[in-house]
Amino acid sequence: LAGLRGLRGTPFDPFGYLAERRVERQLIVEYEGLVDEVCANLDKDNLAAAVDLLALARQVRGYGVVKERSIATYREAVAAARAHWRRPAALAAGF
């Protein structure tokens, strides 16, 4: 398999069409979008929230079923953190 390493990421990658690999590629696109959103709205008041939000990606680990669960947990955590990110002042005031 080491000799086929050059096929990774190409249309000839035999494992690239697996559902797990497609989800991994989608996660990369989602994370890049998240980074763009955070960078566009970053200031000194929301720096800690930005670091926490972007650090959530570390939750995605494992293989197979374990990875599927960690991805689901990650996406839920990102949705909750994004709500806080978009409205930190309102949430801090109790609204």
VENZIJO-V364776 format. One line per field, one symbol per residue. phi: phi as a letter, one per 30 degrees, with the letter a starting at -180 (. if undefined). psi: psi as a letter, one per 40 degrees, with the letter a starting at -180 (. if undefined). burial: + if it has 24 or more other ideal C-beta (glycine too) atoms within 12 Angstrom, else -. A space follows every 10 residues. Layout:
phi: ???
psi: ???
burial: ???
//
This chain:
phi: .ddceddeic dcddcdcded dddddddddd dddddddddd cdbddcdddd dddddddddd bjbidddedd dddddddddd ddddddbddd dddjc
psi: dddedeehei eehdeeeidd dddddddddd dddddddddd ehiddedddd ddddeddedh iaibdddddd dddddddddd ddddddfddd ddef.
burial: ---------- ---------- ---+--+--+ +--+---+-- -----+--++ --++-++-++ ---------+ +--++-++-- ++--+----- -----
//
